[in-house]
Amino acid sequence: MTASEYKKVAVITGGSRGIGKAVAEALVAQGIRVVIGDILDDDGHQTAQELNHQCAGDTQMAAYIHTDVTLYKDVIALFRFAEATFGGVDIAFLNAGIISGADNVFLPLEDEVEVNLPKVNVTGVVKCTKVAVLHMAKRGGGVIVNTASVAGFLSGMQLAHYYATKHAVVGWTRSMKMLKDICNVRVNAVCPHWVATDMQGMILNKEGDDPYKQLVEQSPRVKMETVVRGVMMLIEDEKRNAETLLTLPGDVIRVQEPIAEYEELSTSEYAALVDGYQPRVLDHYKKQLEQALDRYGFLDVYRKQQSVEPSAFSYSTKELEDDHRRLATTKIKGMMVLVICSFTTTAASPATRCASSQSMHAILRHDLNFG
Ligand SMILES: NC(=O)c1ccc[n+]([C@@H]2O[C@H](COP(=O)([O-])OP(=O)(O)OC[C@H]3O[C@@H](n4cnc5c(N)ncnc54)[C@H](O)[C@@H]3O)[C@@H](O)[C@H]2O)c1
């Protein structure tokens, strides 16, 4: 693979180890460059080094930067660092998460007890999404995958607060559906069952005879390969948007559909109300996006990108070169079309006209994307 063939760029939070690291390895194996943001600096640097060694040649494929996802200054620095290092951001895997403090119903009534879990698992995802969207909108689009969990659909006393945070990630993910129409950004979530990572240590290494420890010890695990495959499906499949994808033991991957619409709300009056609201809300958010891009210093580039290629997803140097080559070929063939046109409209026989018009249609179909 040559340097110009390395295409997209991914930001991964919580990628120093565990699921984030496994996904980073899979992305790099596909030629996608990766920037990891985490608070575990030694592990993070080590992971970036391993990823760089994973590929032949001396092209840099990975970088690490200290990032606490609960702080805007860190999150902004992460995405700006990715852009400065690799030229932009096309993919964000928002995966950083914690489980400690989840079994807190009977803990002391102190304000700090409940702070950290939602701050990392929910606010971290929200903050990273908001920054990622600006970088992706500027680039013409992108895809975000959040790490939720089966805990986003289940419930249980032992990890009640963790369950609540993952329900929130599911809600946030599904609520982002309209981003696709606003700025060509898709948002999905992977929802794994238990995976053997350090996170489980928080439960398995607990002192005492917590009955939940035994349950977790003996619970079936989902293979890391299954989780990685689920994430890759969400990244690669352009049709997947606002989707929550379960990854389960037995190598099972399936969509968890949202609950059905409430019958009580399915009236024609309400449907008409929603129909009238949809086009207006899109305009409303497109304006808000421009204001946000302006505050972030990206508006000019965004507008330029919109006027050049409104629906472009992302362009590497190689893709740009290919486009220029295609454009040049198209111009030549366009001239051929004109020649054929003038020929067919003048002295040619009906049979020649028919053959000429067929080749003209073929050129239009293949090179100008008509029909
Ligand atoms: N392991 C499982 O069984 C399992 C199941 C379902 C979902 N998940 C979710 O998967 C994600 C990854 O977890 P994992 O299993 O790989 O565990 P892990 O502990 O190995 O990885 C979590 C990573 O997030 C990082 N992190 C924590 N707080 C952070 C912060 N404030 N800023 C930046 N990074 C931070 C950690 O340093 C770590 O590298 C989490 O969101 C977790 O909730 C895990």
Ligand as a Chemical Component Dictionary entry (heavy atoms), coordinates in Angstrom:
data_LIG
# 
_chem_comp.id                   LIG 
_chem_comp.type                 NON-POLYMER 
_chem_comp.pdbx_formal_charge   0 
_chem_comp.three_letter_code    LIG 
# 
loop_
_chem_comp_atom.comp_id 
_chem_comp_atom.atom_id 
_chem_comp_atom.alt_atom_id 
_chem_comp_atom.type_symbol 
_chem_comp_atom.charge 
_chem_comp_atom.model_Cartn_x 
_chem_comp_atom.model_Cartn_y 
_chem_comp_atom.model_Cartn_z 
_chem_comp_atom.pdbx_ordinal 
LIG N1  N1  N 0  -16.338 -5.260 28.598 1  
LIG C1  C1  C 0  -17.637 -5.450 28.510 2  
LIG O1  O1  O 0  -18.157 -6.489 28.900 3  
LIG C2  C2  C 0  -18.504 -4.411 27.869 4  
LIG C3  C3  C 0  -19.805 -4.770 27.452 5  
LIG C4  C4  C 0  -20.614 -3.807 26.862 6  
LIG C5  C5  C 0  -20.148 -2.531 26.690 7  
LIG N2  N2  N 1  -18.892 -2.192 27.126 8  
LIG C6  C6  C 0  -18.448 -0.812 26.900 9  
LIG O2  O2  O 0  -17.310 -0.866 26.049 10 
LIG C7  C7  C 0  -16.533 0.319  26.224 11 
LIG C8  C8  C 0  -15.075 -0.084 26.336 12 
LIG O3  O3  O 0  -14.899 -0.846 27.497 13 
LIG P1  P1  P 0  -13.869 -2.059 27.615 14 
LIG O4  O4  O 0  -14.651 -3.264 27.932 15 
LIG O5  O5  O -1 -12.943 -2.075 26.468 16 
LIG O6  O6  O 0  -13.149 -1.649 28.977 17 
LIG P2  P2  P 0  -11.723 -1.003 29.258 18 
LIG O7  O7  O 0  -11.754 -0.574 30.676 19 
LIG O8  O8  O 0  -10.665 -1.957 28.829 20 
LIG O9  O9  O 0  -11.683 0.261  28.280 21 
LIG C9  C9  C 0  -12.261 1.486  28.592 22 
LIG C10 C10 C 0  -11.303 2.565  28.158 23 
LIG O10 O10 O 0  -11.932 3.828  28.387 24 
LIG C11 C11 C 0  -10.959 4.692  28.952 25 
LIG N3  N3  N 0  -11.557 5.782  29.710 26 
LIG C12 C12 C 0  -12.199 5.723  30.903 27 
LIG N4  N4  N 0  -12.530 6.950  31.309 28 
LIG C13 C13 C 0  -12.112 7.814  30.352 29 
LIG C14 C14 C 0  -12.172 9.228  30.191 30 
LIG N5  N5  N 0  -12.720 10.021 31.124 31 
LIG N6  N6  N 0  -11.642 9.772  29.073 32 
LIG C15 C15 C 0  -11.059 8.978  28.135 33 
LIG N7  N7  N 0  -10.965 7.660  28.236 34 
LIG C16 C16 C 0  -11.486 7.073  29.330 35 
LIG C17 C17 C 0  -10.143 3.772  29.854 36 
LIG O11 O11 O 0  -8.918  4.355  30.229 37 
LIG C18 C18 C 0  -10.006 2.540  28.971 38 
LIG O12 O12 O 0  -8.904  2.599  28.124 39 
LIG C19 C19 C 0  -17.122 1.008  27.454 40 
LIG O13 O13 O 0  -17.939 2.067  27.023 41 
LIG C20 C20 C 0  -17.968 -0.059 28.101 42 
LIG O14 O14 O 0  -19.007 0.471  28.867 43 
LIG C21 C21 C 0  -18.072 -3.107 27.680 44 
# 
loop_
_chem_comp_bond.comp_id 
_chem_comp_bond.atom_id_1 
_chem_comp_bond.atom_id_2 
_chem_comp_bond.value_order 
_chem_comp_bond.pdbx_ordinal 
LIG N1  C1  SING 1  
LIG C1  O1  DOUB 2  
LIG C1  C2  SING 3  
LIG C2  C3  SING 4  
LIG C2  C21 DOUB 5  
LIG C3  C4  DOUB 6  
LIG C4  C5  SING 7  
LIG C5  N2  DOUB 8  
LIG N2  C6  SING 9  
LIG N2  C21 SING 10 
LIG C6  O2  SING 11 
LIG C6  C20 SING 12 
LIG O2  C7  SING 13 
LIG C7  C8  SING 14 
LIG C7  C19 SING 15 
LIG C8  O3  SING 16 
LIG O3  P1  SING 17 
LIG P1  O4  DOUB 18 
LIG P1  O5  SING 19 
LIG P1  O6  SING 20 
LIG O6  P2  SING 21 
LIG P2  O7  DOUB 22 
LIG P2  O8  SING 23 
LIG P2  O9  SING 24 
LIG O9  C9  SING 25 
LIG C9  C10 SING 26 
LIG C10 O10 SING 27 
LIG C10 C18 SING 28 
LIG O10 C11 SING 29 
LIG C11 N3  SING 30 
LIG C11 C17 SING 31 
LIG N3  C12 SING 32 
LIG N3  C16 SING 33 
LIG C12 N4  DOUB 34 
LIG N4  C13 SING 35 
LIG C13 C14 SING 36 
LIG C13 C16 DOUB 37 
LIG C14 N5  SING 38 
LIG C14 N6  DOUB 39 
LIG N6  C15 SING 40 
LIG C15 N7  DOUB 41 
LIG N7  C16 SING 42 
LIG C17 O11 SING 43 
LIG C17 C18 SING 44 
LIG C18 O12 SING 45 
LIG C19 O13 SING 46 
LIG C19 C20 SING 47 
LIG C20 O14 SING 48 
# 
